[in-house]
Amino acid sequence: MQEKLIFEVSSPGRRCISLPPCDVPRKSLEKMLPPQFRRKTPARLPEVSELDVVRHFTRLSQLNYSVDTHFYPLGSCTMKYNPRIHEEVAGQEGLSRLHPYQPPEQIQGMLELLYHFSGLLKEVCGLPEFSLQPAAGAHGELLGMMIVRTYHQKRGEGGRKKIIIPDSAHGTNPASAALCGFEVVEVKSNGNGLVDLEALRKAMSPEVAAMMITNPNTLGLFEKDIIDICNILHEAGGLVYCDGANMNAMLGRVRPGDMGVDLLHLNLHKTFTAPHGGGGPGSGPLGVSKALRPFLPVPRIKAVGATGRSPLQYVWDYDYPDSVGRIKAFYGHIGVIIKAYAYILSLGRKGLLKVSEAAVLNANFLRQRLSGHYDLPYTAGCMHEFVLSGRRQKKQGVTTLDIAKRLLDYGFYAPTIYFPLIVEEALMIEPTETEGKQTLEDFAEVMIKIAREIEISPKMVKGAPYNTPVRRLDEVKAAKQPDLRWSFPVDSE
Ligand SMILES: *Cc1c(COP(=O)(O)O)cnc(C)c1O
């Protein structure tokens, strides 16, 4: 299917709009814009009608997969539905039109919102203070690592240079630790896909600053030894950082702070429904234990108690001499935060419990339906996601990438593939709680159908996709050198 681009439907003289003749005197125009800044030839723009423009952009919007159009089981990325009411809430003029330089007395409502939102995160996670500054999950990790470093330095233990990270971790974990100057020490998972306690004990030394752990881990399994893990670290003077990007399965059920975790980031653009993809904006608030509070970024919001006739006031507080400083211009991605705030308030305590229940139920339902047709390397019940292996299919010469491409033909976005690294030909599936049973059934049926196709005609599957606007792309090139702009064919120059 060859789509016509907007320049190709361009026809000389065709117009979208007609403007009245310019009534500004030529003299004043020339004064406003000196000749050297004026173009010599008219810009080459497509000459099209309004309907051409509407069709062009509507068609472009339909060329892609999105949560709004397709089931999107991208493991670890939590592509859940983003309720439209959040957009309306965040878009309200009183919130979206504020300027970050407005003095606190003019933005009391916003400060109260941020203060209250932090309070909700504290309650959900069991940690005494949060910073809302980090712009994404990886940014929260970086802040966490900066705090770990500062904490040890202040205690005269700046020699702690090592961060322990399990082999199943998200790639941003070792990257954040390394960026902060730490040396990464990998610990292997055991046969059940969990942190191997013996290997962890062996990796411990007085040089260990912290461990970064994801719970549930990227295999979708709950690290049931988390309390022992925290004890091992704490007894050796180390800290425990929890990657809480995907908290779906935990909401309202367990709190990382209660497990002994010292630092934790959340991805508001995953667990808390703010839309994401295409590079942002996101939000990765970082929560810390009591001992680490002095190091959080400034400014922080302080509620100054009501006295006499003056009511409760919210002010920016910069007075934290041990703070690692500011890590983001202004105060974080406030639009994203408002959406997450709307999400938590609209669900309430009971709603959050339903979220974790449905996230875990949906994942286990799919895991059960698919486990006879694809290999399931770790058989324990899963949390919000699970990981299959395409190694059985690979024996037919069909790779996990081929399976992912074939899914597109059937109108499903592909799961995360080849991650976590410890699973051969990994297919990481996260249905999220916002999908209904019918969608899950349909997806399972298609996955099973593809498994059969591989047995009957592996070659056909290897040629997929057939129905998409473009066939197979050079994915590395598409990511590194995206072709996003129309350029004129050389002969028309
Ligand atoms: C998405 C994710 C991250 C990184 O979050 P970004 O917002 O993309 O920086 C870190 N850890 C895990 C487990 C994730 O799923």
The ligand as an SDF file (V2000), in Angstrom:
LIG
                    3D

 15 15  0  0  0  0  0  0  0  0999 V2000
   10.4460    1.5960   32.3100 C   0  0  0  0  0  0  0  0  0  0  0  0
   11.3350    1.0880   33.3530 C   0  0  0  0  0  0  0  0  0  0  0  0
   12.4190    1.8700   33.7930 C   0  0  0  0  0  0  0  0  0  0  0  0
   12.8230    3.1940   33.1640 C   0  0  0  0  0  0  0  0  0  0  0  0
   11.8210    4.1600   33.1720 O   0  0  0  0  0  0  0  0  0  0  0  0
   11.8990    5.4090   32.1620 P   0  0  0  0  0  0  0  0  0  0  0  0
   10.7750    6.2960   32.5610 O   0  0  0  0  0  0  0  0  0  0  0  0
   11.7620    4.8490   30.7950 O   0  0  0  0  0  0  0  0  0  0  0  0
   13.2300    6.0610   32.3540 O   0  0  0  0  0  0  0  0  0  0  0  0
   13.1870    1.3530   34.8210 C   0  0  0  0  0  0  0  0  0  0  0  0
   12.9310    0.1580   35.3540 N   0  0  0  0  0  0  0  0  0  0  0  0
   11.9180   -0.6220   34.9520 C   0  0  0  0  0  0  0  0  0  0  0  0
   11.6760   -1.9490   35.6080 C   0  0  0  0  0  0  0  0  0  0  0  0
   11.0790   -0.1810   33.9300 C   0  0  0  0  0  0  0  0  0  0  0  0
   10.0680   -0.9530   33.5110 O   0  0  0  0  0  0  0  0  0  0  0  0
  1  2  1  0
  2  3  1  0
  2 14  2  0
  3  4  1  0
  3 10  2  0
  4  5  1  0
  5  6  1  0
  6  7  2  0
  6  8  1  0
  6  9  1  0
 10 11  1  0
 11 12  2  0
 12 13  1  0
 12 14  1  0
 14 15  1  0
M  END
$$$$
